[in-house]
Amino acid sequence: QVVFLPGFFSETLPTAPFATLALLRLDGDLYPSTRDALTHCYPRLAVGGFCIVDDYYAFEECRRAVDDYRSEHGITDELVRIDRLSVL
């Protein structure tokens, strides 16, 4: 099931109408939007689910947001490059 939520991540994700995600695909580009998406969605990722981050290798702010979040939450799973710019 796919649900589109119009608006900024910081405004729509805290009250998003879902409990669990099998797939999380982030395309926030900037630090605040990437961080907001991770903060509100990553904890809802199902065991065995996938988190894909677009532009990890394109934008320093995106990379820093992901790295900061992973560090702060003790996430040590390997990042796997899936194309020129994205990681899984």
C-alpha positions as CSV (number, residue, x, y, z in Angstrom):
1,Q,0.0,0.0,0.0
2,V,1.4,3.4,-1.0
3,V,0.4,6.6,0.8
4,F,1.5,10.1,-0.5
5,L,1.8,12.8,2.2
6,P,2.0,16.3,0.7
7,G,4.0,18.8,2.7
8,F,7.4,19.1,4.5
9,F,8.8,16.1,6.2
10,S,8.9,17.9,9.6
11,E,5.2,18.7,9.3
12,T,3.8,15.4,7.9
13,L,5.9,12.6,9.2
14,P,5.4,13.0,13.0
15,T,1.7,12.1,12.5
16,A,2.0,9.9,9.4
17,P,-0.7,7.3,9.3
18,F,1.4,4.2,9.3
19,A,2.9,2.0,12.0
20,T,5.4,-0.2,10.1
21,L,7.4,0.3,6.9
22,A,8.8,-2.5,4.8
23,L,10.6,-0.1,2.5
24,L,11.8,3.4,3.4
25,R,13.2,5.4,0.4
26,L,14.6,8.8,1.4
27,D,15.3,11.7,-1.0
28,G,15.7,14.6,1.4
29,D,19.1,16.0,0.0
30,L,19.6,18.4,2.9
31,Y,20.5,17.8,6.5
32,P,17.2,18.8,8.1
33,S,14.9,17.0,5.8
34,T,17.0,13.8,5.8
35,R,17.3,13.9,9.6
36,D,13.5,14.5,10.0
37,A,12.7,11.5,7.7
38,L,15.1,9.3,9.6
39,T,13.9,10.4,13.0
40,H,10.2,9.8,12.2
41,C,10.4,6.8,9.9
42,Y,13.5,4.7,10.6
43,P,12.1,3.5,14.0
44,R,9.0,2.3,12.1
45,L,11.1,0.1,9.7
46,A,10.1,-3.5,10.0
47,V,12.7,-6.1,11.0
48,G,14.1,-7.2,7.6
49,G,12.9,-4.0,6.0
50,F,15.1,-1.8,3.7
51,C,16.1,1.8,4.0
52,I,17.4,3.4,0.8
53,V,19.0,6.8,0.9
54,D,19.2,8.7,-2.4
55,D,22.0,11.1,-2.9
56,Y,24.2,9.9,0.0
57,Y,27.2,10.4,-2.2
58,A,25.9,13.5,-3.9
59,F,25.2,15.9,-1.0
60,E,27.5,16.3,2.1
61,E,24.5,17.4,4.2
62,C,22.6,14.2,3.4
63,R,25.6,12.1,4.2
64,R,26.2,13.9,7.4
65,A,22.6,13.5,8.5
66,V,22.7,9.7,7.8
67,D,26.1,9.3,9.5
68,D,25.0,11.4,12.6
69,Y,21.8,9.4,13.0
70,R,23.5,6.1,12.7
71,S,26.2,7.1,15.2
72,E,23.7,8.5,17.7
73,H,21.5,5.3,17.5
74,G,24.4,2.8,17.5
75,I,23.5,1.5,14.0
76,T,26.5,-0.4,12.6
77,D,25.0,-2.3,9.7
78,E,27.1,-1.9,6.6
79,L,26.0,0.7,4.1
80,V,25.8,-0.9,0.7
81,R,26.2,1.3,-2.4
82,I,23.4,0.5,-4.8
83,D,24.2,3.0,-7.6
84,R,26.4,6.0,-8.2
85,L,24.7,8.1,-5.5
86,S,22.6,5.9,-3.2
87,V,23.0,3.5,-0.4
88,L,21.0,0.7,1.2
